[in-house]
């Protein structure tokens, strides 16, 4: 029994050429340091509730509210 694993070309997808995913242009300096501590909330103590997923989700939502103002 012979198996063939060939390459099947995929149709072009416009999302693949979206500017958000493009590499930086040559000559443009990259950011070397960034401090985002003012945009995230302090750590919360979940205590004995075992609710790390809920705390993580709400911390993410809260940081979004902080960015919006």
C-alpha positions in Angstrom: 0.0 0.0 0.0 1.5 3.3 -1.1 0.4 6.5 0.5 0.9 9.9 -1.0 1.0 13.1 1.0 0.9 15.8 -1.6 0.6 19.5 -1.5 -2.8 21.0 -2.5 -2.6 24.7 -3.2 -5.2 26.7 -1.3 -7.2 29.5 -2.9 -5.9 33.0 -2.2 -7.5 34.4 1.0 -7.7 38.2 1.4 -7.2 37.8 5.1 -3.7 36.5 4.4 -2.6 39.9 3.0 -4.2 42.0 5.7 -1.9 44.9 6.7 -2.2 44.0 10.4 -0.1 40.9 9.8 2.5 42.4 7.5 6.1 42.4 8.5 7.6 45.8 9.5 9.1 47.7 6.6 12.9 47.7 6.4 14.5 50.7 7.9 11.7 51.4 10.4 13.0 51.0 13.9 11.3 48.4 16.1 10.1 49.2 19.6 12.7 48.0 22.1 10.8 48.6 25.3 7.2 49.0 26.3 5.6 49.4 29.7 2.0 48.5 29.9 1.6 48.3 33.7 -0.7 51.3 33.8 -3.1 49.5 31.5 -3.6 46.3 33.5 -5.3 45.9 36.9 -3.4 44.8 40.0 -3.4 41.1 40.9 -6.5 39.9 42.6 -6.6 37.3 45.4 -9.2 34.6 44.6 -8.8 33.1 48.0 -10.2 29.5 48.3 -12.8 29.9 45.6 -10.8 28.2 42.9 -12.0 30.7 40.4 -8.9 31.5 38.4 -10.7 31.4 35.1 -13.3 33.9 36.3 -10.7 36.2 37.8 -8.6 36.1 34.6 -11.6 36.8 32.4 -12.7 39.7 34.6 -9.2 41.1 34.8 -9.2 41.1 31.0 -12.6 42.9 30.8 -11.5 45.4 33.4 -8.3 46.2 31.6 -10.4 46.8 28.4 -12.5 49.3 30.4 -9.3 51.0 31.7 -8.0 51.5 28.2 -11.4 53.0 27.0 -11.3 55.4 29.9 
